[in-house]
């Protein structure tokens, strides 16, 4: 039979502190750029050669075990390619904290529309003041890159095109760009991690300065003993690994 002291030590060893963040991420770009295919591949590891055209907006959730102490949940909002011309994008963009802007490397008009999409995004939504209030961190995805390999089309993987895209992204305020392919699952994780890494940097900076207040704990979670309501910290019983502290950073 264990002593009371031993029971307490055992209980403490079965608990850990987990931080969970939730971000609303917009996936935008012209119709046919492959936004829906990217989301399906990234979230469910599925690919279909033909996807139904998105009408309005659709969304999916991706859970990322960022590290041993951090869970990130992404709400991926798939915005229909025609919506840039409508008045609803302002509604869809509301409370977003980041974006993936997708164009089709086999379609020049798709790339030509990138600047208009970026301008529309910057005009209609900003980061919350707690995260600095600037433009949303946005990653450009040069999609369907598998289709331009070995062709006479501008290959987004060639040194010349790479340099041009580096310069273009810097001038347009993109965080970074990636040559992606939903079909062969190229660079989707890398692009998402680049965006999430930037968002976590912004959130953690805001937490350190006190600009971002602590959020409420989800049902079933308990504050860590001896700690105040510090952002994102909870005590988690290993027998219930899905109990986390939740923060929506929108």
Secondary structure as GFF3:
##gff-version 3
##sequence-region A 1 250
A	DSSP	alpha_helix	4	13	.	.	.	ID=ss1
A	DSSP	beta_strand	15	16	.	.	.	ID=ss2
A	DSSP	beta_strand	19	28	.	.	.	ID=ss3
A	DSSP	alpha_helix	35	44	.	.	.	ID=ss4
A	DSSP	beta_strand	57	67	.	.	.	ID=ss5
A	DSSP	beta_strand	70	79	.	.	.	ID=ss6
A	DSSP	three_ten_helix	81	85	.	.	.	ID=ss7
A	DSSP	alpha_helix	89	93	.	.	.	ID=ss8
A	DSSP	beta_strand	98	104	.	.	.	ID=ss9
A	DSSP	alpha_helix	108	112	.	.	.	ID=ss10
A	DSSP	alpha_helix	114	124	.	.	.	ID=ss11
A	DSSP	three_ten_helix	129	131	.	.	.	ID=ss12
A	DSSP	beta_strand	137	143	.	.	.	ID=ss13
A	DSSP	three_ten_helix	145	147	.	.	.	ID=ss14
A	DSSP	alpha_helix	159	172	.	.	.	ID=ss15
A	DSSP	beta_strand	176	179	.	.	.	ID=ss16
A	DSSP	alpha_helix	188	209	.	.	.	ID=ss17
A	DSSP	beta_strand	236	237	.	.	.	ID=ss18
A	DSSP	three_ten_helix	238	240	.	.	.	ID=ss19
A	DSSP	beta_strand	245	248	.	.	.	ID=ss20
###
